[in-house]
Amino acid sequence: MKSVYQYCLFILAGLCWLTACGGRTQRETRPADPSTTVMTPSTDSVRTDVQPVINVYLENSGSMDGYVNGVTDFERAVYDYLSLVRLATDSRMNLFYINDRIIPQGDALQDFIQQLEPASFRARGGNRGSSDISETLHTILQTFNDDQTVALFISDCIFSPGKGKDAHQYLVTQEINVRNHFATYIRHRPMSVVVYQLSSEFSGLYYNKSDNAMRFEGKRPFYIWLMGAPEYVRQLTRDIPNRIKGSGILHSFVVSSANEPVPYAIRVGSGTFELDKQNPRTTLKNLRLGTRGRDNNARFTVDADFSSLPVDENYIMDTAHYDWNLRDYTLTLQKSNISVSNFTNSLTFSAPRVSNGTLEVSLRMDFPTWIASATDSIGEAPQEDTTYGLEYLLRGVYDAFTHSDTASFAKLQITINP
Amino acid sequence: MNELFATLYGWLKSFYAKNLDEYLLGYNCDTGVYDNPLLYGHVGWLTVGISLVVVCLYYYVLNHPRFNRWWSWVLVLIGCAGINLFVGYFYTVTDYQTGMIGDCLMFTRDTAGGIIAYHIHIADCWMFGVANALMSVLFFIIFSLALKWKSRNCKYTPF
């Protein structure tokens, strides 16, 4: 009998040891299948091993003289922004003036800025009386020989139809030309375009739509364009702070072709449901109404990594920019910390009753509403915060990137099964 | 067989936190898929093994006419369940305390990384132990009915 008890105790002790230690070596996580790995910024496609070549084109037509007369916010902002770009990328930066042709200015940034005076603009030559913006943009696009080129274009973006011309027809033609130039380019190579609106003191001659010159002293908007491969444009928009010396960035306009798929996943435990074991990131089942406290809605949260998008956080955090098809669900947005959760934002969908089906969500590429209010539609006299023909110009760019159905920066698809 | 264990334990998953169930199913916070080991299989086999050993001990090692009453059997069943309760508890609480359970299953964090909600508690580990004890009762009954017939003194225990 005593041996029986000793035998039993020995076996039970062995089993307890197994419980404590035996399965431990099997607890190691299996190496993740690369096809299922949720992308993190470290595995993003940013080609940090190859720095872009930055070509800076500063329009030096006659209408730009007023921005460089003395020390102005224009010069401070341009110097600050170009310095930040150079620091962020450690890239080669080539400097040019541009009007009806490209005029090289070397690569010494400080000298370039110090020489920003009307006299230098005049001395560098070119056809300073011309301001065919669509042709200027076309000229810049033709300099893109590879994916590593990024172009910065700095201009007042004012159209100049000239005397005796049908101004409206001219603007429409320019819009079509701009659209065609960009559409042709992105057919062969992906591109993102970011346009920043800033403001500066202006002291000089303003040329209206009929090319009549009039003296103006005050504030005028100007624009910095950023054009290039999406991953480089994203790098610059992410790494360079929005606060630039001078007026800072007042508004921005962003379009992009060939956006990379955005990593996203349903957050486990974010509602009363089960994850589909085969597709847990995108499929849930048995969604039920909540039972905790006052939360009686069916809800779930989708975490997404929007860090690859060229748009800023304010755009992403506005629910007005989202479309989704199952309208029983309401959408709320929150920021996440990518260093904590591998995602930048969370989208929570909530409904008073369960709706099954495929929820398709898109972050639209909208034409910003600020452009209409920043457009001078008359073009006779200078306004402090409007630009003649701006809407036509940016609409042309927008249409080039969104010519088919409603374009979007990102699309998510969640399957809700019974 | 591991999937069978997952199904069996799934009957009792309301006993403990949903996220603990997800952890035991093999949910990986880093990948967002179930590519971690299915831990229900591990603990299931342990519980099966312990129940089988206890049944064999009762019927073929202990095997005494003094212990062939039905209440003796019930006491052994309770003892087996008690052992498996602690097996289930320690199996999960060890991972809980050593940080093996993924962060996304354990907590909800704010953007600064601060914890704003806990999803798994020590109590859930105890409740998993209770669920495991109930699972061992099931296995104990099955093994008893299957293996008792060759026992000299207990073949009619519990019935």
Interface residues (C-beta under 8 A of the other chain):
Chain A: V4 Y7 C8 I11 L12 L15 C16 L18 T19 A20 G22 G23 Q26 R27 E28 T29 R30 A32 D33 T36 T37 V38 A265 I266 R267 V268 G269 L275 K277 P280 R281 K335 S336 N337 S339 V340 S341 N342
Chain B: K18 N19 E22 L25 Y27 N28 C29 D30 T31 G32 V33 Y34 D35 N36 P37 L39 H42 V43 L46 G49 I50 V53 L57 V61 L62 I83 F86 V87 F90 Y91 T94 D95 M100 C104 L105 R109 D110 T111 A112 G113 H119
